[in-house]
Amino acid sequence: MSHLTVSQMAVTVPVSSDFSVRRSAFKASNLNLREKSWAPVFTLDMKAKNRGWRNHNVICMSVQQASVPKVAVSPLELENPTEPPLNLHKPKEPYTATIVSVERLVGPKAPGETCHIVINHDGNVPYWEGQSYGVIPPGENPKKPGTPHNVRLYSIASTRYGDNFDGKTASLCVRRAVYYDPVTGKEDPSKNGVCSNFLCDSKPGDKIKIAGPSGKIMLLPEDDPNATHIMIATGTGVAPYRGYLRRMFMESVPTFKFGGLAWLFLGVANADSLLYDDEFTKYLKDYPDNFRYDRALSREEKNKNGGKMYVQDKIEEYSDEIFKLLDNGAHIYFCGLRGMMPGIQETLKRVAEKRGESWEEKLSLLKKNKQWHVEVY
């Protein structure tokens, strides 16, 4: 088995489950070029971001991949059920899973911390793309002494096969919730998010109680493999779309061959806040006819009026095309903070009126046709 010492070159490399960071920092000097495509044959130094990218082992910031076969997944029996699994484990009787890894996703200039967390459920909590897990953090509920914390829902950021493609793991995309006192400007740990901090502070091997899976509104419709899917997210709302896109473009699923259009709109604060950007950029290069990717960086870009560029501004730029796609049966999804929806709804209403349409009637029709999918928190 031959190995090659990499210095500085453009190579076609397999992509492992760690291909979720926004930039890739290779720290392995030996790269096995004979391994199966997508096998985890190199290590990504995700912690380089935490060091301000001072790691001198970085040799490549982007990798050209001319043609990469899709990865085989198993067990294919996960394709057999005709209905999604729902509430297999109740909050009062959760399943105890194990933390596999916790990796920081964002760069040093991102406001706040977002982590990619892989959980081993050993195949006992199966799910479909677009569903959520409930997480019960350890400790007591301060409002109800003697009882566990309330369950927190998190959208699953992987396909049913997980990041290891074996059906035994699920991934979550979690932003650490930190409270700063408005007067002193200092962090108040007593008011920090209990569950998000538990997850982001977890270590491999730690136990985690999960309930679910739950949710049907964000399930990926697969009755038409040539359908158009318009996905709109702010921040960690990108989680379910990562699962969709891995299923469409990364995994080899015999019963699902995607030939339609997937269009992702992602709104974040700045470039360092982008989540899974390398993964999405790769799809853009490999499947230019089937994937579009537009980003809105509110602290770095301006909209047409000179204000901050939010995701609704990016939608307005392509409004005519989006409305035509919706008229032709496209599905549109919204996931992220609840506060994203008013601005988006106002934009869509304004666009509809310019087109001489009633937004209320159009929205009613989209819901009736099951083209409108919303999950906000």
Summary of the structure (lengths in Angstrom):
residues: 377
radius of gyration: 21.0
end to end distance: 50.0
largest distance: 65.6
contacts: 1172
relative contact order: 0.13
helix: 24%
strand: 26%
